[in-house]
């Protein structure tokens, strides 16, 4: 599976609108988790894999390859992975969704409807 990129057809969009390409990239299993775990700083392959609930090595390699190709992650000379400026910006953009999800979980737990 190729890395989703704006301007090229992606899942859900034949035109490859940037938002649809981003949703395709981040909608792939484990992609957001990798991004989220790297928000605290660089990690090597094994520590990152452990932070991601010991996902399979092959899936992690595939997702890292896609995230590297999409330029939201880069590899340091010491082989650790870290977010690029675009990756950090993506994480910041997810903060409101993370906050909403906490309110959503609390509402579901309390049985609130409004």
Rosetta blueprint (number, residue, H / E / L):
1 X L
2 X L
3 X L
4 X L
5 X L
6 X L
7 X L
8 X L
9 X L
10 X E
11 X L
12 X L
13 X E
14 X L
15 X L
16 X L
17 X L
18 X H
19 X H
20 X H
21 X H
22 X H
23 X H
24 X H
25 X H
26 X H
27 X L
28 X L
29 X L
30 X L
31 X H
32 X H
33 X H
34 X H
35 X H
36 X H
37 X H
38 X H
39 X L
40 X L
41 X L
42 X L
43 X E
44 X L
45 X H
46 X H
47 X H
48 X H
49 X H
50 X H
51 X H
52 X L
53 X L
54 X L
55 X L
56 X L
57 X H
58 X H
59 X H
60 X H
61 X H
62 X H
63 X H
64 X H
65 X H
66 X H
67 X H
68 X H
69 X H
70 X L
71 X L
72 X L
73 X E
74 X E
75 X E
76 X L
77 X L
78 X L
79 X L
80 X L
81 X E
82 X E
83 X E
84 X L
85 X H
86 X H
87 X H
88 X H
89 X H
90 X H
91 X H
92 X H
93 X H
94 X H
95 X H
96 X H
97 X H
98 X H
99 X H
100 X H
101 X H
102 X H
103 X H
104 X H
105 X H
106 X H
107 X H
108 X H
109 X H
110 X H
111 X L
112 X L
113 X L
114 X L
